[in-house]
C-alpha cells in the first residue's frame, strides 16, 4: 500500500489515471474512498491524474490524538510528502469542507507546490473571527445538529452511530461510506476538529497568490466565511449556489463540476 511519511506520521494515498495532477482532499470524518463512492473519481478521471489522500486522523493514515498534531502546517507537509513520494512537483488541489482548509494550508505553507486551490463549503476562520456581514442568506440548519454552542464537538463526542445518523440526515450515504464513518477513531477526530480553524488566519494568506475557486451553497452556514475568504484572496473566484447546502457541495456533482472544470481549463 502506498504511504508517504511526514516525520512520524504515515499518510495513505492512492493515484488514479493520468494527466495534470489533481489532489482530492476529503471532509471531516470521511476518507479518500468517498470520492469514488460519490462519483468524483469517475467524473474527473478521464482528464486528470487524481491523487486521493487520507488526511491524518482518517482512513488508513496515522491518527494522533494531540490537537497540536493537526495544525495547518502539518496538513500542508502531509500533502507535500505525498507529492514527493509520487514524484510530482506541483498540483491542483480540490477540497470539500475540511479538505478545502487542507488545500489552503498548502497554499500558505508550500505555495511553490500549488497550481491552484478549489475549496467547496470551506470557511477557515475561528469561531470568534468570522466577520459580521450584512445581507447574507439565512442558512438552513443541518438535520440532526445539536442545539447550543460547539455542536460538531458534541456530535463527535457521541461516537459512530450519532455521526452516521448526522450524515444520513443530510445526504445519501453509500454503504461503504457508512461503514467507514462508523469505524472512525473519534478521539482523533475530536483532536482534528480542534485544529480545523487557525487563529488569525487572515495574516497568513499572503503567500496564496495562485488562482483559487471558493464555492459554497447559499443555504449553508459557511457562506459568510467563504465569502470573507474569497474577498481576502487576490486571485479568487467566488461561486454561490442558490438552494444548496454544505453537503450538496460534495454530492451534487452535476451542479458543481461545470464550474470546477471551467476554472481548471482557465488555469491549466
Secondary structure as UniProt FT lines:
FT   STRAND          3..6
FT   TURN            7..8
FT   STRAND          9..16
FT   STRAND          20..25
FT   TURN            28..29
FT   HELIX           33..37
FT   TURN            38..39
FT   HELIX           40..44
FT   TURN            45..47
FT   STRAND          48..53
FT   TURN            56..57
FT   TURN            59..60
FT   HELIX           67..70
FT   HELIX           72..86
FT   STRAND          91..96
FT   HELIX           98..109
FT   HELIX           111..113
FT   STRAND          114..120
FT   HELIX           127..129
FT   TURN            134..135
FT   TURN            143..144
FT   HELIX           151..158
FT   HELIX           160..168
FT   TURN            169..170
FT   HELIX           175..182
FT   HELIX           186..194
FT   TURN            199..200
FT   HELIX           201..207
FT   STRAND          211..217
FT   TURN            218..219
FT   TURN            221..222
FT   HELIX           223..232
FT   TURN            234..235
FT   STRAND          236..241
FT   TURN            242..243
FT   TURN            246..247
FT   HELIX           248..251
FT   HELIX           253..266
//
